[in-house]
Amino acid sequence: MSSTERRILGRWGKYTVRRFCRHHAAMIEQRTFDVKAPSEPQERFVGISIFKGREIVSCIGVRPLWSGVGEGWVLTSPLVSECPKLLTSITLRGLEWLHRKQGYHRIGAHVSVSFTAAIAWAKALGFEIEGYAPGYGPDGEDFIHFGRVWA
């Protein structure tokens, strides 16, 4: 485990950050926007889960597409509203770890056009709008494609 990983995993006050396990996605009580978003990891991935006691606050990760490029995903429960700064801080550390230690130079993400909080969060994480994806969602909802690139 690298020193950056040690600064991400572990105790954060009343929260615990662990490596993501596939069964965490099944355990989380997802919010409405997350249930309809195509973000649940299906293949190989790297990620973390934030716990408050035995309840999962959020699962965050990246699905590798090819060398140095991945697609981000996030699942959140209603508990995420209690710790937005923690979620942002841990996610930023994770993005830097992916770039510096895992060799990622680009991570993309799709966000529903109606999920304004997630759009603002993606921008705060350094993602930029790259385009629109009409009809991308499972119900035909439009999404925005974001990308974060390290030069």
ABEGO torsion letter per residue (X at the ends): XBAAAAAABEBBEABBBBBBBAAAAAABBBBAAAAABBABBABBBBBBBBBBEABBABBBBBBBABBGBBBBBBBBBAAAAABAAAAAAAAAAAAAAAAAAAGBABBBBBBBAABAAAAAAAAAAGBBBAEBBBGABAAGBBBBBBBBBBX
